[in-house]
């Protein structure tokens, strides 16, 4: 595996751990300050700047404090040259399972998430779909 894939996987683990522990400092290391989180799940476009995301994360009970089962997984990493990549991941927070598309750029010698689009389903729905597929 090329070293940059290993760097991306490390960043993704910090991403998962940051959300699981509601660790804003860890999340600030993986997200570029100009990043936005964008979704249209359930209707209108939601476009959150990082300050709003960090405030929301800091104000909620961390999944780790509730001993929530971790469903983190990397579905794919698509690298386009030495400085651009797209990672598709899944992560559970509360009753929702999120599928995230993370656009990454290598800036100043390190990988950073520069934009994220996401959708979510209730965890029970995802579990039922997975069992039906098996």
C-alpha positions in Angstrom: 0.0 0.0 0.0 1.3 3.4 -0.9 2.2 5.6 2.1 -0.5 8.2 1.3 -3.2 5.5 1.7 -1.9 4.7 5.1 -2.0 8.5 6.0 -5.6 8.7 4.8 -6.6 5.6 6.8 -5.0 7.2 9.9 -6.9 10.4 9.2 -10.1 8.4 8.9 -9.5 6.7 12.2 -9.1 10.1 13.8 -12.4 11.1 12.1 -14.2 8.1 13.6 -12.6 8.5 17.0 -13.3 12.3 17.1 -17.0 11.8 16.5 -17.3 8.8 18.8 -15.7 10.7 21.7 -17.1 14.1 20.7 -13.5 15.3 20.6 -13.6 18.6 18.8 -9.8 19.1 19.0 -9.3 15.8 17.2 -11.9 16.8 14.6 -10.1 20.1 14.1 -7.0 18.2 13.0 -8.9 16.3 10.3 -11.1 19.0 8.9 -9.9 22.0 7.0 -11.2 25.2 8.6 -13.1 26.1 5.4 -14.8 22.7 5.2 -18.6 22.5 5.0 -20.9 19.6 5.8 -23.7 19.3 3.2 -26.8 17.2 3.2 -30.3 17.1 1.7 -31.5 14.1 3.7 -35.2 14.7 4.4 -35.6 17.7 2.2 -33.9 21.1 1.9 -30.2 21.6 1.5 -28.3 21.8 4.8 -24.9 23.5 4.6 -23.1 23.7 7.9 -19.7 25.5 8.4 -17.3 23.8 10.8 -18.0 26.2 13.7 -21.6 25.0 13.7 -20.5 21.4 13.5 -18.1 21.7 16.4 -20.7 23.4 18.6 -23.2 20.6 17.9 -20.6 17.9 18.6 -19.4 19.6 21.8 -23.0 20.0 23.1 -24.1 16.4 22.7 -23.5 13.3 24.8 -20.6 11.4 23.1 -21.6 8.0 21.7 -18.6 6.6 23.8 -20.3 7.8 27.0 -23.3 5.8 26.1 -21.2 2.8 25.1 -22.8 2.9 21.6 -21.7 0.1 19.3 -19.3 1.3 16.8 -20.2 0.7 13.2 -17.3 2.7 11.6 -16.1 1.4 8.3 -14.2 2.6 5.3 -16.1 1.6 2.2 -13.6 3.0 -0.3 -10.7 5.3 -0.9 -10.3 6.7 -4.4 -7.0 8.6 -4.9 -6.5 10.9 -7.9 -2.8 11.8 -7.9 -0.7 12.7 -4.9 -2.9 15.4 -3.4 -6.5 14.5 -4.0 -8.7 11.7 -2.7 -12.4 10.8 -2.0 -13.2 8.5 0.9 -16.6 6.9 1.4 -17.2 5.9 5.0 -20.0 4.9 7.3 -20.3 6.0 11.0 -23.1 5.6 13.6 -24.0 8.5 15.8 -27.0 8.0 18.1 -29.9 6.2 16.2 -28.5 7.1 12.8 -26.1 5.4 10.4 -24.4 8.0 8.2 -22.8 7.4 4.8 -20.2 10.2 4.3 -18.4 11.2 1.1 -15.2 13.0 2.3 -13.2 15.0 -0.2 -9.6 15.2 0.9 -6.7 17.3 -0.2 -3.0 17.1 0.8 -2.3 20.6 2.0 0.9 21.7 3.7 2.1 18.2 3.9 -0.9 16.6 5.4 -4.3 15.2 4.4 -7.4 17.3 5.3 -11.1 16.9 4.7 -12.1 19.9 2.6 -15.8 19.0 2.1 -18.2 16.4 3.2 -21.6 15.4 1.8 -23.6 12.9 3.8 -26.9 11.1 4.2 -28.3 8.9 7.0 -30.8 6.2 7.7 -32.1 4.9 11.1 -29.7 2.2 12.3 -32.6 -0.3 12.5 -33.4 0.2 8.8 -29.7 -0.4 7.8 -29.5 -3.5 10.0 -32.7 -4.9 8.4 -31.4 -4.2 4.9 -28.0 -5.8 5.7 -29.7 -9.0 7.1 -32.0 -9.2 4.0 -29.0 -9.0 1.7 -27.2 -11.9 3.5 
